[in-house]
Amino acid sequence: MILARWLASNPRLLILDEPTRGIDVGAKAEIQKLIVGLARKGMSILFISSELEEVVRCCSKVAVMKDRRKIAELRGGEVTQERIIETIAGGAAPVTMSASEGAGRMGETHMPRRGDA
């Protein structure tokens, strides 16, 4: 698997775009466990998925994007399917970022799961 090859290089940041699309349920669960475990060990992971259940299961911080713009950032207890859908549908007020956050952090998603940090 290509994921194992990437992990062999001990990256500080792992960018995963739809990592479980098109695989069976068992393999999907194993990949999700691996992702959460890596985050708990301190690896930064940018996790991109169109499956909201997966996002809620794996992420503690979610950037909600609409029309190529970050419209909200949800953290902790805010990370629910309902809140994500509500934010997209309602087009939450644009997010303002402090100078220390910088534009390079747009879309950043951190793990471990809420309450584990």
Buried (B, 14 or more C-beta within 10 A) or exposed (E): EEEEEEBEEEEEEBEBEEBBEEEEEEEBEEBBEBBBEBBEEEBBBBBEBEBBEBBBBBBBBBBBBBEEEBBBBBEEEBBBEEBBEEBBEEEBEEBEEEEEEEEEEBEBBBBBBBEEE
